[in-house]
Amino acid sequence: MTNLPETRGVLTPDRALSDLTWLRVGGPADCLFQPADEADLAAFLAALDPSVAVFPMGVGSNLIVRDGGIRAVVIRLGRGFNGISVEGDRVVAGAAALDAHVARRAAEAGLDLTFLRTIPGSIGGAVRMNAGCYGSYVADVLEEIRVVTRLGEVVTLPASALNLRYRQSDLPQGAVIVSATFRAGQGDPAALEARMADQIAKRDASQPTKERSAGSTFRNPAGRSSTGKADDTHELKAWKVIDDAGMRGARIGGAQMSEMHSNFLINAGGATAADLENLGEEVRKKVFQSSGITLEWEIMRVGEYPRE
């Protein structure tokens, strides 16, 4: 990739991405851009040829990059975007701030964002995916976000503009989230810290946190009400339908559905992106054959398949 705009940040052509994802797989990006700050990012995008695709990437905790890599400028935010500040009952966090760090900083200030403590990844990804656990979601506490559009414009969007829903949001194409503002309820700092410690203990007892995974592989399928309509209040669990299909511990190459938690796809050693994606698709097929349920991927899969 040539004729890229000048920048104060770091541009690395043909950059391998496997070491930037939790699953440690995937091919190279045409170019990796690590902007110095918001102004640098805005100037770069404003000057970048509009025909060049961009892909904002967080810490790679919920991502499979295919073995052929990504034909785009991958934008990865770093130190200039990881600040956390508390203003009254609001917490303002940079998109690169880790979810766990935001939860802990808020708790120290007596603000309850404890549900973020066990969510892997950074705030930008949490907003994009409307991350949540223990019955709480980003949508419950998000007030607004700040983004840099594909044209290099810096825009503030209210949470209502994102159409946040289960593991999804609507963001302008090519927009890069740079910060988010949350309005949090109050709580006793010691009680909030104790709650987070309990959450961590429960997570570590039930999930393969020591393995190379990308968190939950599939979204929990909606249950069915007595009328047969989708009913989120009677939510089924993805791990249960995977178990019922006999796919706990299933393997393809170096990819495996965890024995500890069957909705966790892990790199058990030497897996390729193809191994992981093919195993996931095999799970989807077996679950559909077993229960008639079509599982939807929660892990984002991007990039190209390698050329033969």
Secondary structure in CASP SS format (residue, H / E / C, confidence):
PFRMAT SS
TARGET T0000
AUTHOR 0000-0000-0000
METHOD secondary structure of the structure
MODEL  1
M C 1.00
T C 1.00
N C 1.00
L C 1.00
P C 1.00
E C 1.00
T C 1.00
R C 1.00
G C 1.00
V E 1.00
L E 1.00
T E 1.00
P E 1.00
D E 1.00
R E 1.00
A E 1.00
L C 1.00
S H 1.00
D H 1.00
L H 1.00
T C 1.00
W C 1.00
L C 1.00
R C 1.00
V C 1.00
G C 1.00
G C 1.00
P E 1.00
A E 1.00
D E 1.00
C E 1.00
L E 1.00
F E 1.00
Q E 1.00
P C 1.00
A C 1.00
D C 1.00
E H 1.00
A H 1.00
D H 1.00
L H 1.00
A H 1.00
A H 1.00
F H 1.00
L H 1.00
A H 1.00
A H 1.00
L C 1.00
D C 1.00
P C 1.00
S C 1.00
V C 1.00
A C 1.00
V E 1.00
F E 1.00
P E 1.00
M E 1.00
G C 1.00
V C 1.00
G C 1.00
S C 1.00
N C 1.00
L E 1.00
I E 1.00
V E 1.00
R C 1.00
D C 1.00
G C 1.00
G C 1.00
I E 1.00
R E 1.00
A E 1.00
V E 1.00
V E 1.00
I E 1.00
R E 1.00
L C 1.00
G C 1.00
R H 1.00
G H 1.00
F H 1.00
N C 1.00
G C 1.00
I E 1.00
S E 1.00
V E 1.00
E E 1.00
G C 1.00
D C 1.00
R E 1.00
V E 1.00
V E 1.00
A E 1.00
G E 1.00
A C 1.00
A C 1.00
A C 1.00
L E 1.00
D H 1.00
A H 1.00
H H 1.00
V H 1.00
A H 1.00
R H 1.00
R H 1.00
A H 1.00
A H 1.00
E H 1.00
A C 1.00
G C 1.00
L E 1.00
D E 1.00
L C 1.00
T H 1.00
F H 1.00
L H 1.00
R H 1.00
T H 1.00
I C 1.00
P C 1.00
G C 1.00
S E 1.00
I H 1.00
G H 1.00
G H 1.00
A H 1.00
V H 1.00
R H 1.00
M C 1.00
N C 1.00
A C 1.00
G E 1.00
C E 1.00
Y C 1.00
G C 1.00
S E 1.00
Y E 1.00
V H 1.00
A H 1.00
D H 1.00
V H 1.00
L E 1.00
E E 1.00
E E 1.00
I E 1.00
R E 1.00
V E 1.00
V E 1.00
T C 1.00
R C 1.00
L C 1.00
G C 1.00
E C 1.00
V E 1.00
V E 1.00
T E 1.00
L E 1.00
P E 1.00
A H 1.00
S H 1.00
A H 1.00
L H 1.00
N C 1.00
L C 1.00
R E 1.00
Y C 1.00
R C 1.00
Q E 1.00
S C 1.00
D C 1.00
L C 1.00
P C 1.00
Q C 1.00
G C 1.00
A C 1.00
V E 1.00
I E 1.00
V E 1.00
S E 1.00
A E 1.00
T E 1.00
F E 1.00
R E 1.00
A C 1.00
G E 1.00
Q E 1.00
G C 1.00
D C 1.00
P H 1.00
A H 1.00
A H 1.00
L H 1.00
E H 1.00
A H 1.00
R H 1.00
M H 1.00
A H 1.00
D H 1.00
Q H 1.00
I H 1.00
A H 1.00
K H 1.00
R H 1.00
D H 1.00
A H 1.00
S H 1.00
Q C 1.00
P C 1.00
T C 1.00
K C 1.00
E C 1.00
R E 1.00
S E 1.00
A E 1.00
G E 1.00
S E 1.00
T C 1.00
F E 1.00
R C 1.00
N C 1.00
P C 1.00
A C 1.00
G E 1.00
R E 1.00
S C 1.00
S C 1.00
T C 1.00
G C 1.00
K C 1.00
A E 1.00
D E 1.00
D H 1.00
T H 1.00
H H 1.00
E C 1.00
L C 1.00
K C 1.00
A H 1.00
W H 1.00
K H 1.00
V H 1.00
I H 1.00
D H 1.00
D H 1.00
A C 1.00
G C 1.00
M C 1.00
R C 1.00
G C 1.00
A C 1.00
R E 1.00
I E 1.00
G C 1.00
G C 1.00
A E 1.00
Q E 1.00
M E 1.00
S C 1.00
E C 1.00
M C 1.00
H C 1.00
S C 1.00
N C 1.00
F E 1.00
L E 1.00
I E 1.00
N E 1.00
A C 1.00
G C 1.00
G C 1.00
A C 1.00
T C 1.00
A H 1.00
A H 1.00
D H 1.00
L H 1.00
E H 1.00
N H 1.00
L H 1.00
G H 1.00
E H 1.00
E H 1.00
V H 1.00
R H 1.00
K H 1.00
K H 1.00
V H 1.00
F H 1.00
Q H 1.00
S H 1.00
S H 1.00
G C 1.00
I C 1.00
T C 1.00
L C 1.00
E C 1.00
W E 1.00
E C 1.00
I C 1.00
M E 1.00
R E 1.00
V E 1.00
G C 1.00
E C 1.00
Y C 1.00
P C 1.00
R C 1.00
E C 1.00
END
